[in-house]
Amino acid sequence: MNRTDRLLAIILELQARGWQRAEDLGRTFEISKRTVYRDMQALAEAGVPVVSSPGQGYQLDEGYFLPPLSFTTDEAICLVLGSDFVAKKFDAQYRASAQSALQKINAVFAPRLRAEVDDLKNSLRFLDVNDSPVQSETLAQLRRAIIQRQRIKIAYETRYTEAEQRHNRREVDPYALVYISKAWYVIGYCHLRQDIRFFRLERIDHLSVLKTTFERPADFTLQLTDIRDRAIVVKALFSHDVKRWVREDPGFYTSRMEDHPDGLLVTLHVRREQDILSWLLSWGRQVRVLSPPSLQRLLAEEAEAVFEHYKTGEMLLP
């Protein structure tokens, strides 16, 4: 790395990490402390507001940001589309921030690049017909609760349970928000179940933020929660006729798909067999569950119940 590139990299490092000691910068860029001192002096002489403090090291003056130098067309369109997505999918505060950021990004584009980006923006678009004002307000509450580490209380409706038990109240420590297959989920520690759970926002009938605070586990990651505690392994074989469509709409619990002489073999990890009952039934005769046997029996019972509705050939009117 030549000196010019290193000086730019040092600015970006300070901008991203804040206070950095000379030895820290030396290790990062594989240079001596003396070279670090010379580089910091060069930045100061060039007008970069570097602040130094004994024992703490160096940082950039508060409010200083390195202006963007240049963007390729692909980089620019990614920034524009990303801001557009945030503006559409988050609450009013983030929507305003995304729109403000987009204005600043557009301001630094060269005229030719701005024209190319506008042309591409008219050809690429995120569309979602599932947005709702209620969900937007819920998102805003959850975002604040996650940032401020505040426990929430929710009235949540669950599927495949007795009617009198379907609505229940829970206290949850919210760890993260994820957007999966056209739906928002909050992931957090459920005090009712004593474990981490996913909660779909559309099934939250009421949410309140409590004054109780919590500490998020240091080892928490979204990757670890993906198939956490889903002990039931399901093997389902889809016919050749639908395997393309299964790949297109794999279902939330799918962990693996592989070609099979008779079609497509799909592996799913679930907590309860009922979690994928509707999805499997939607494929009709084009899917055959290989395991576990208990799920085979459950599907057979559901199929028999459906048959009972129609076996007489008469339409029952209310």
C-alpha positions as CSV (number, residue, x, y, z in Angstrom):
1,M,0.0,0.0,0.0
2,N,1.5,3.3,-1.0
3,R,1.4,6.3,1.4
4,T,-1.5,8.1,-0.3
5,D,-3.7,5.0,0.0
6,R,-2.6,4.5,3.6
7,L,-3.4,8.0,4.6
8,L,-6.9,7.6,3.1
9,A,-7.3,4.2,4.9
10,I,-6.3,5.7,8.2
11,I,-9.0,8.4,7.9
12,L,-11.6,5.7,7.1
13,E,-10.3,3.6,10.1
14,L,-10.6,6.6,12.5
15,Q,-14.0,7.4,11.0
16,A,-15.3,3.9,11.6
17,R,-13.7,3.1,15.0
18,G,-13.1,6.3,16.8
19,W,-10.1,6.5,19.2
20,Q,-7.1,4.5,18.0
21,R,-3.7,4.4,19.6
22,A,-0.5,4.6,17.5
23,E,0.3,0.9,18.2
24,D,-3.3,-0.1,17.1
25,L,-2.8,1.8,13.8
26,G,0.7,0.3,13.5
27,R,-0.7,-3.2,13.8
28,T,-3.5,-2.6,11.4
29,F,-1.3,-1.1,8.6
30,E,1.8,-3.0,9.5
31,I,3.9,0.1,10.0
32,S,6.0,1.4,12.9
33,K,4.8,3.9,15.5
34,R,7.2,6.5,14.2
35,T,5.6,6.1,10.7
36,V,2.2,6.5,12.4
37,Y,3.3,9.8,13.9
38,R,4.5,11.1,10.6
39,D,1.3,10.0,8.9
40,M,-0.9,11.8,11.5
41,Q,1.2,14.9,11.1
42,A,0.7,14.8,7.3
43,L,-3.0,14.5,7.7
44,A,-3.1,17.4,10.1
45,E,-1.1,19.5,7.7
46,A,-3.5,18.6,4.9
47,G,-6.4,20.0,6.9
48,V,-7.8,16.8,8.3
49,P,-9.1,17.6,11.9
50,V,-7.2,15.0,13.8
51,V,-7.5,15.1,17.6
52,S,-4.9,13.5,19.9
53,S,-5.0,12.6,23.5
54,P,-2.3,10.9,25.7
55,G,-3.3,7.4,26.5
56,Q,-6.2,7.4,24.1
57,G,-4.5,8.0,20.8
58,Y,-6.1,9.7,17.8
59,Q,-9.6,10.4,16.5
60,L,-11.3,12.6,14.0
61,D,-12.9,15.8,15.2
62,E,-16.6,15.2,15.9
63,G,-18.8,15.8,12.9
64,Y,-16.0,15.3,10.3
65,F,-16.8,12.9,7.5
66,L,-14.7,12.1,4.5
67,P,-16.8,13.1,1.5
68,P,-17.4,10.4,-1.1
69,L,-14.9,10.7,-3.9
70,S,-16.5,8.7,-6.7
71,F,-19.0,5.9,-7.3
72,T,-19.3,3.5,-10.1
73,T,-22.8,3.2,-11.7
74,D,-23.3,-0.2,-9.9
75,E,-22.2,1.2,-6.5
76,A,-24.5,4.2,-7.0
77,I,-27.6,2.2,-7.9
78,C,-27.0,-0.1,-4.9
79,L,-27.0,3.0,-2.6
80,V,-30.1,4.4,-4.2
81,L,-32.1,1.1,-4.2
82,G,-31.0,0.4,-0.6
83,S,-32.3,3.8,0.5
84,D,-35.5,3.2,-1.5
85,F,-36.0,-0.1,0.2
86,V,-35.5,1.3,3.7
87,A,-37.9,4.2,2.9
88,K,-40.6,1.7,1.9
89,K,-40.1,-1.0,4.6
90,F,-39.4,1.0,7.8
91,D,-41.3,3.5,9.9
92,A,-41.7,7.2,9.3
93,Q,-38.5,8.2,11.1
94,Y,-36.3,5.9,9.1
95,R,-38.2,6.8,6.0
96,A,-37.4,10.4,6.4
97,S,-33.7,9.6,7.2
98,A,-33.5,7.4,4.1
99,Q,-34.9,10.1,1.9
100,S,-32.6,12.7,3.4
101,A,-29.6,10.3,2.8
102,L,-30.7,9.8,-0.8
103,Q,-30.8,13.5,-1.4
104,K,-27.2,13.8,-0.1
105,I,-26.0,10.9,-2.2
106,N,-27.6,12.4,-5.3
107,A,-26.0,15.7,-4.6
108,V,-22.5,14.3,-5.0
109,F,-23.2,12.3,-8.2
110,A,-21.6,13.7,-11.4
111,P,-24.3,14.8,-13.9
112,R,-23.6,11.8,-16.2
113,L,-23.7,9.3,-13.3
114,R,-27.0,10.9,-12.0
115,A,-28.6,10.4,-15.4
116,E,-27.5,6.7,-15.6
117,V,-28.8,6.1,-12.0
118,D,-32.1,7.7,-12.8
119,D,-32.4,5.5,-15.9
120,L,-31.7,2.4,-14.0
121,K,-33.9,3.4,-11.1
122,N,-36.8,3.5,-13.5
123,S,-36.0,-0.1,-14.6
124,L,-35.5,-1.6,-11.1
125,R,-38.0,-1.4,-8.3
126,F,-38.9,-3.1,-5.0
127,L,-42.7,-3.7,-4.8
128,D,-44.6,-5.1,-1.9
129,V,-48.4,-5.2,-1.6
130,N,-48.4,-6.3,2.1
131,D,-47.5,-3.0,3.8
132,S,-49.9,-1.7,6.4
133,P,-49.9,1.4,8.6
134,V,-50.4,-0.7,11.8
135,Q,-47.3,-2.8,11.0
136,S,-45.3,0.4,10.4
137,E,-46.2,1.7,13.9
138,T,-45.3,-1.7,15.4
139,L,-42.0,-1.6,13.6
140,A,-41.2,1.8,15.1
141,Q,-42.0,0.6,18.6
142,L,-39.9,-2.5,18.2
143,R,-37.0,-0.6,16.7
144,R,-36.9,1.7,19.7
145,A,-37.3,-1.2,22.1
146,I,-34.4,-3.1,20.5
147,I,-32.1,0.0,20.5
148,Q,-33.0,0.9,24.1
149,R,-32.9,-2.7,25.3
150,Q,-36.5,-2.6,26.7
151,R,-38.7,-5.6,27.3
152,I,-42.0,-5.7,25.4
153,K,-45.4,-7.2,26.2
154,I,-47.4,-8.6,23.4
155,A,-50.8,-10.2,22.7
156,Y,-49.9,-12.9,20.3
157,E,-52.1,-15.2,18.2
158,T,-50.6,-18.7,17.5
159,R,-51.7,-21.3,15.0
160,Y,-52.6,-24.9,15.5
161,T,-53.6,-24.6,19.1
162,E,-56.9,-24.9,20.9
163,A,-59.1,-21.8,20.3
164,E,-59.1,-20.8,23.9
165,Q,-55.3,-20.9,24.0
166,R,-54.7,-19.3,20.7
167,H,-54.5,-15.7,22.1
168,N,-51.9,-15.3,24.8
169,R,-49.9,-12.6,26.4
170,R,-46.1,-12.8,26.5
171,E,-43.2,-10.7,27.7
172,V,-40.3,-10.8,25.3
173,D,-36.8,-9.3,25.3
174,P,-36.5,-8.2,21.6
175,Y,-33.1,-8.9,20.1
176,A,-33.6,-8.3,16.4
177,L,-35.9,-7.6,13.5
178,V,-35.7,-9.7,10.3
179,Y,-37.7,-9.5,7.0
180,I,-38.3,-13.0,5.6
181,S,-40.6,-14.0,2.7
182,K,-42.7,-10.8,2.7
183,A,-43.1,-10.7,6.4
184,W,-41.4,-9.0,9.4
185,Y,-40.4,-11.1,12.4
186,V,-39.1,-10.0,15.8
187,I,-36.6,-12.4,17.4
188,G,-36.2,-12.4,21.1
189,Y,-36.2,-14.2,24.4
190,C,-39.7,-15.3,25.3
191,H,-40.2,-15.5,29.1
192,L,-43.3,-17.8,28.7
193,R,-41.3,-20.4,26.7
194,Q,-38.0,-19.7,28.4
195,D,-36.2,-19.7,25.0
196,I,-35.6,-17.6,21.9
197,R,-38.6,-17.4,19.6
198,F,-39.7,-15.9,16.3
199,F,-42.8,-13.7,16.4
200,R,-44.5,-12.6,13.2
201,L,-45.6,-9.0,13.4
202,E,-48.9,-9.6,11.7
203,R,-49.9,-11.9,14.5
204,I,-49.2,-9.3,17.2
205,D,-52.6,-7.8,18.2
206,H,-51.2,-5.5,20.9
207,L,-47.7,-4.4,21.8
208,S,-46.5,-2.2,24.7
209,V,-43.0,-1.3,25.6
210,L,-42.1,-1.9,29.3
211,K,-39.7,0.0,31.5
212,T,-37.9,-3.2,32.3
213,T,-34.5,-3.4,30.5
214,F,-32.4,-6.4,29.5
215,E,-29.0,-7.3,28.3
216,R,-28.7,-9.1,24.9
217,P,-26.5,-12.2,25.1
218,A,-23.0,-11.4,23.8
219,D,-23.1,-14.7,21.7
220,F,-26.4,-13.9,20.1
221,T,-26.3,-14.0,16.2
222,L,-29.1,-14.2,13.7
223,Q,-27.4,-17.2,12.1
224,L,-27.5,-19.3,15.3
225,T,-31.3,-18.7,15.7
226,D,-32.2,-19.8,12.2
227,I,-32.8,-23.5,13.1
228,R,-32.3,-23.2,16.8
229,D,-34.3,-25.8,18.8
230,R,-36.0,-27.2,15.7
231,A,-35.5,-30.9,16.6
232,I,-37.9,-32.4,14.1
233,V,-36.3,-33.2,10.8
234,V,-38.7,-33.6,7.9
235,K,-37.9,-35.3,4.6
236,A,-40.3,-34.5,1.7
237,L,-40.0,-35.7,-1.9
238,F,-41.6,-33.5,-4.6
239,S,-42.3,-34.6,-8.1
240,H,-40.4,-33.5,-11.1
241,D,-43.5,-31.5,-12.2
242,V,-43.3,-29.0,-9.3
243,K,-39.7,-29.1,-8.3
244,R,-39.0,-25.8,-10.1
245,W,-41.8,-24.1,-8.2
246,V,-40.7,-25.6,-4.9
247,R,-37.3,-24.0,-5.4
248,E,-39.0,-20.7,-6.1
249,D,-41.2,-20.9,-3.0
250,P,-39.2,-23.2,-0.6
251,G,-41.0,-22.4,2.6
252,F,-39.7,-20.8,5.8
253,Y,-38.4,-24.0,7.5
254,T,-36.4,-25.4,4.5
255,S,-32.8,-26.1,5.3
256,R,-31.7,-28.1,2.2
257,M,-32.9,-29.0,-1.3
258,E,-31.2,-31.7,-3.5
259,D,-32.0,-33.4,-6.7
260,H,-33.4,-36.9,-6.5
261,P,-34.1,-39.5,-9.3
262,D,-37.8,-39.1,-8.5
263,G,-37.9,-35.3,-8.2
264,L,-36.6,-32.9,-5.5
265,L,-35.7,-34.0,-1.9
266,V,-36.4,-31.3,0.6
267,T,-35.1,-31.3,4.2
268,L,-36.9,-29.1,6.8
269,H,-36.3,-28.5,10.5
270,V,-39.3,-27.6,12.5
271,R,-40.3,-27.3,16.2
272,R,-43.8,-28.8,15.6
273,E,-45.1,-30.8,12.7
274,Q,-48.1,-28.5,12.4
275,D,-45.8,-25.6,11.4
276,I,-45.5,-27.0,7.9
277,L,-48.8,-28.8,7.6
278,S,-50.5,-26.1,5.4
279,W,-47.5,-25.7,3.2
280,L,-47.2,-29.4,2.5
281,L,-51.0,-29.7,1.9
282,S,-50.8,-26.9,-0.6
283,W,-48.7,-29.1,-3.0
284,G,-51.4,-31.9,-3.0
285,R,-50.4,-35.2,-4.6
286,Q,-47.1,-33.7,-5.9
287,V,-45.4,-34.2,-2.5
288,R,-44.7,-37.4,-0.5
289,V,-43.5,-37.1,3.1
290,L,-40.8,-39.7,3.7
291,S,-40.3,-39.0,7.4
292,P,-41.2,-38.8,10.2
293,P,-44.1,-41.3,10.3
294,S,-46.0,-39.1,12.7
295,L,-46.2,-36.4,10.1
296,Q,-47.3,-38.9,7.5
297,R,-50.2,-39.9,9.8
298,L,-51.1,-36.2,10.4
299,L,-51.3,-35.5,6.7
300,A,-53.4,-38.6,6.1
301,E,-55.8,-37.4,8.8
302,E,-56.1,-33.9,7.3
303,A,-56.6,-35.5,3.8
304,E,-59.4,-37.7,5.2
305,A,-61.0,-34.7,6.8
306,V,-61.0,-32.8,3.5
307,F,-62.5,-35.8,1.8
308,E,-65.3,-35.9,4.3
309,H,-66.3,-32.4,3.3
310,Y,-66.7,-33.3,-0.3
311,K,-67.5,-37.0,-0.5
312,T,-71.3,-36.6,-0.8
313,G,-70.8,-34.3,-3.8
314,E,-73.2,-31.8,-2.3
315,M,-72.3,-28.1,-1.6
316,L,-73.3,-27.2,2.0
317,L,-74.7,-23.7,2.1
318,P,-74.8,-21.6,5.3
